[in-house]
Amino acid sequence: MEAPARPRWRAQLEGWRGWLFALLGLYVLGAAVFLLAGGARPAMTSLMAMEEEVEADETDVTQNPATTASATSPGTAAAPVSVSDSEPEPLSVCSDIDPVSHSVDPSLEGVHALGFLTLDEEPASFAGYVGCPLIVNFFASWCVPCVTEMPDFERFWNAHGTSVAVLGLAANDRLEDAIETVEERGVTYPTGLDEGDLFIDFGGLGMPTTVFVSPDGDILETHSGLLTLDDITDRAEEHFGL
């Protein structure tokens, strides 16, 4: 018995399948030859170059932080660092003040037109304080707060006496008692005696009274009551820019 004949379409399919396998084999063979010949090297080289570029960028960012700021803030310039060569203007120098060498001059303005007596009983004038910030402290031997605050005025004068003058004036007190108080409290800043109405002229109301006077002789503040070193320093900073 003879085998049935294969359909024509089946024979044609098998023929095409053979050709496909043959083409696939040629493609695989060509690809292998291409790889062995180094055909893929440019692509690999490009990849390595990209990696090296990325590593170089990271190194640059690490070594130069400004690159990060520029990259993260495009179009924003870094703020320039301002360095000033000029020094702050110094305060008036008051270390050479000598009120005894000056006479009372009524033609001057404000406090500078007045005079007082030193504890050595020498006439002196506030004209000697022209151009210098001045703190006048009215005290008395019988005034406990006055005696209490005097060491703080001494400390302030020791620290700032070249830029702010300090003058202690005994008011309504005997000369000998004022001298004894100054010696006992260790005061070395200039002191004097109010023989007239200076306490009233400076606006005093109670003891102790401290007056802050500008370099031009204007009364900036009249304070009645005890002051500590911090109080004196704060007011000097406020009035004189200490």
C-alpha positions in Angstrom: 0.0 0.0 0.0 1.5 3.3 -1.1 2.0 6.2 1.5 -0.2 9.2 0.9 1.4 12.1 -0.9 2.4 15.1 1.2 0.5 18.3 0.6 2.3 20.8 -1.5 2.1 23.6 1.1 3.9 21.3 3.6 6.8 20.7 1.3 7.1 24.5 0.6 7.2 25.2 4.5 9.9 22.7 5.0 11.9 24.4 2.3 11.6 27.8 3.8 12.5 26.5 7.2 15.8 25.2 5.8 16.7 28.6 4.4 15.8 30.3 7.7 18.1 28.0 9.7 20.9 28.7 7.2 20.5 32.5 7.4 20.5 32.3 11.3 23.7 30.3 11.2 25.3 32.8 9.0 24.2 35.7 11.3 25.6 34.0 14.4 28.9 33.3 12.6 29.2 36.9 11.4 28.4 38.2 14.9 31.1 36.0 16.4 33.7 37.2 13.9 32.7 40.8 14.5 33.2 40.5 18.3 36.5 38.7 17.9 37.7 41.4 15.5 37.0 44.1 18.1 33.9 45.6 16.6 32.3 46.2 20.0 35.4 48.0 21.4 34.2 51.6 20.5 31.0 51.1 22.5 33.0 49.8 25.5 35.5 52.6 25.1 32.7 55.2 25.2 31.2 53.6 28.3 34.6 53.7 30.1 35.1 57.3 29.0 31.7 58.3 30.5 32.6 56.6 33.8 36.0 58.4 33.9 34.2 61.7 33.2 31.7 61.2 36.0 34.6 60.3 38.5 36.5 63.4 37.4 33.4 65.6 38.0 32.9 64.1 41.5 36.6 64.8 42.3 36.3 68.4 41.2 33.2 68.9 43.3 35.0 67.5 46.4 38.1 69.7 45.9 36.2 72.8 44.9 33.0 73.4 46.9 32.3 76.5 44.9 31.5 74.2 41.9 28.6 72.7 43.9 27.1 76.2 44.7 27.4 77.2 41.1 25.8 74.0 39.8 23.0 74.0 42.3 22.3 77.8 41.9 22.7 78.6 38.3 22.9 82.3 37.5 23.5 83.1 41.2 26.9 84.7 41.9 28.7 84.0 45.1 28.5 86.8 47.6 31.8 88.7 47.6 33.7 88.9 50.9 34.1 92.5 51.9 37.3 93.3 53.7 37.6 96.8 55.1 41.1 98.2 55.5 39.8 101.2 57.5 40.1 101.0 61.3 37.2 102.2 63.6 37.5 105.8 64.6 39.0 106.0 68.1 37.3 107.8 71.0 38.7 111.1 72.2 41.8 110.7 74.3 41.2 112.0 77.8 44.4 110.8 79.5 46.0 114.3 79.3 43.0 116.2 80.8 44.1 118.8 83.3 41.2 121.0 84.5 43.5 122.8 87.0 45.4 124.4 84.1 42.2 126.0 82.7 40.4 129.0 84.0 36.6 129.4 84.1 35.5 130.6 80.7 31.8 131.9 80.7 31.9 132.1 76.9 32.0 128.3 76.6 28.8 126.3 76.2 27.0 124.2 78.9 29.0 122.4 81.5 32.3 123.7 80.1 31.5 127.2 81.4 31.5 126.1 85.0 34.3 125.6 87.6 35.0 123.6 90.8 37.6 123.3 93.5 39.9 120.2 93.8 40.3 118.4 97.1 43.8 120.1 97.1 41.9 123.4 97.2 43.0 124.4 93.7 40.5 126.2 91.4 39.7 124.1 88.3 37.5 124.5 85.3 35.3 122.1 83.2 36.8 123.9 80.2 39.6 121.4 80.6 37.2 118.6 79.5 36.4 120.1 76.1 36.3 117.3 73.5 36.3 114.5 76.1 33.3 112.5 77.3 32.8 113.0 81.0 31.1 111.3 83.9 30.6 113.4 87.0 29.7 111.6 90.2 28.4 113.6 93.1 29.1 111.9 96.5 29.3 112.6 100.2 31.0 110.9 103.1 27.6 110.5 104.9 25.9 108.9 101.9 26.2 105.1 102.2 25.2 104.4 98.5 27.8 107.0 97.4 30.6 105.2 99.3 29.4 101.8 98.0 29.6 102.7 94.3 32.9 104.5 94.4 35.0 101.4 93.9 33.0 100.6 90.7 33.7 104.1 89.3 37.4 103.4 90.1 37.3 100.1 88.2 35.6 101.8 85.2 38.1 104.6 85.2 41.0 102.1 85.3 39.6 100.4 82.3 38.4 103.3 80.2 40.0 106.5 81.6 41.9 107.2 78.4 38.6 107.6 76.5 36.1 108.7 79.1 37.0 111.0 82.0 35.6 110.5 85.5 35.3 113.2 88.1 34.0 112.8 91.7 32.6 115.9 93.4 31.8 116.0 97.1 28.5 117.8 97.6 27.2 119.2 100.9 30.2 117.7 102.7 33.2 118.9 104.7 36.5 118.9 102.8 38.3 116.8 105.4 35.6 114.2 105.3 35.6 114.0 101.5 39.4 113.6 101.5 39.1 110.8 104.1 36.4 109.0 102.1 38.4 109.1 98.9 41.5 107.7 100.6 39.5 104.9 102.3 37.8 103.8 99.2 41.0 103.7 97.2 39.9 106.3 94.6 42.5 107.6 92.2 40.4 109.3 89.6 40.2 113.1 89.9 38.0 114.4 92.7 36.8 117.9 93.8 34.4 119.8 96.0 31.1 121.4 95.0 31.3 124.7 96.9 28.3 126.3 95.2 25.3 125.0 93.3 26.9 122.6 90.8 24.7 119.8 92.2 21.7 121.8 91.2 23.2 123.0 87.9 23.7 119.4 86.9 20.1 118.5 87.7 20.7 116.5 90.9 17.8 115.4 93.0 19.2 113.0 95.5 22.5 111.4 96.5 24.3 109.9 94.9 23.9 111.6 91.5 25.8 110.7 88.3 25.8 112.9 85.2 26.9 111.9 81.7 28.3 114.9 79.8 29.1 115.0 76.0 32.4 116.2 74.6 30.6 119.4 73.7 29.5 120.0 77.3 25.9 118.9 77.0 24.3 117.0 79.8 23.1 113.7 78.3 21.7 112.0 81.4 21.4 112.8 85.1 20.9 109.7 87.2 20.0 109.7 91.0 20.8 106.5 92.8 23.4 103.8 93.1 25.2 102.5 90.0 27.1 99.3 89.5 30.0 98.8 87.2 27.7 97.2 84.6 25.3 100.2 84.9 28.2 102.7 84.4 29.6 100.7 81.4 26.1 100.3 79.8 25.4 104.0 80.0 28.9 104.9 78.7 28.3 102.7 75.7 24.9 104.2 75.1 26.0 107.9 75.4 29.6 107.7 74.2 29.8 104.6 72.0 32.3 103.0 74.3 
